[in-house]
Amino acid sequence: MAVAFLVPRPSAPSGGHAYNASVCAHWSGTPPDVVQLDGPWPRGDEESRAALRDALARPDVALVDGLVGAAHPDLLEEAAGRGCRTVLLVHLPLADEGGLSKAGRRDLERRERRSVRAARRVVTTSHTAAAGLRRRTGRDDIVAVPPGVDRAALADPHDPPVLLQVGSIGSRKNQLTTLAALAGCLDLSWRAVFVGPVADDGYAERFRAALSPARATWTGALEGPDLEAAYAGSDLLLHPALAETWGMVVTEALAHGIPAIVGIGTGAVEALTSGSASGLPGAVVQPDDTAGLTGALRSWLGDPELRARWRGRARTARAGLRDWHTAAAELARVLELG
């Protein structure tokens, strides 16, 4: 049986690309044949749509990254008609991305709803996202395969504390709210480091203008040892994303014993509570509430005992995080059942 994994060709680091690569690297047995597709995804163009159609024509089973396939229900329907069993892997519902017009959002919702119905099986990367997609599409057999995490060394505490935000620079990840909240903490000691590629040029311009070189810096995109060093050099992860399926950076922080502040109503809450901590290893705030985030930061920065308590909970949670072998085995099982 020929099994292919159709993914967008990476142009910058992202959680979706990391998930795809990690499950393949930890696959038990022969992993799917990875087919990287160029294109202005999710909508694509004439050339990239033709490449997607051709890639769907060859395998018996096609695991299709939602960024590539969710906006193209006609191609998934064609593949099903030829006997290809398609499994749609939704990292982030297309309409949840930032910077979309109302009309663009509605169009992507319509396309994705039809794609979800056309696929043989549908997988999301969190239970939060699976529940939301079930409500929006009416399909009740959507399953969740959350990410794993790699083992990591514990981060030591720093003086002054170092705040870290990792994610593409754009409205969904909400760096401007973080900077506005930090502006309310200038009387306290801290440094902040932002890591991530540019997702939106206009947003990135406003973000750069709001940075304070002495207190808040931006490294650009980091991977591998450089990203590990950023985690090792931090004390608290800030992740007030407006929309998030899971937020792999949250469990990556916990793997280093680093607590996090995340946005309520997003899958990042599921990630933050996914370990075995006896208490929350951080805090949950309204992601668009600058004052609320400022208050949480001031409490943490001004109370050494609270910092120690959150750090202790993060280190406890670290022991309960799932690994990539578990995630890969669960995804392989979905393909087998498909």
Secondary structure, DSSP 8 states (H G I E B T S, - for coil): --EEEEEE--SS--HHHHHHHHHHHT-SSS--EEEEE-SSTTT--HHHHHHHHHHHHS-SEEEEEHHHHTT-HHHHHHHHHTT-EEEEEESS-GGGSTT--HHHHHHHHHHHHHHHHHSSEEEESSHHHHHHHHHHH--S--EE--------------SS-EEEEES-BSTTTTHHHHHHHHGGGTTS--EEEEE--BS-HHHHHHHHHH--TTTEEE-----HHHHHHHHHT-SEEEE--SS-S--HHHHHHHHTT--EEEETTSHHHHHHTSS--SS-SEEEE-TT-HHHHHHHHHHHHH-HHHHHHHHHHHHHHHTT---HHHHHHHHHHHHHH-
